[in-house]
Amino acid sequence: MTTHNTDIAELSAALKANVCVKALAGKLKMSLKDFSHLKEESIVELDRKVDDGVELYVNDVLTAKGRLMIAGNELGVLITEIVNNGVRK
């Protein structure tokens, strides 16, 4: 097998690898006591406004930014920006 064919085979195998994708809508610090008092229908206020959007992380590297959207019965992210120089979360 030539080097070119080996490179193509390796790239093909890499493209089949699974990655962990996370959408971060916000965060907060809360005491364990306050956390223990949460119940159904409690509202947890995050550090962002609705219009601030979400960050998309791939394997804990910031990769894109977007807005939460409803896609049928599912929650999705509409990508609005690709982040070129990902920063580790």
Beta strands, then each sheet from edge to edge (+ up, - down):
strand 1: 21-24
strand 2: 54-58
strand 3: 61-71
strand 4: 74-82
sheet 1: 1+ 2- 3+ 4-
end
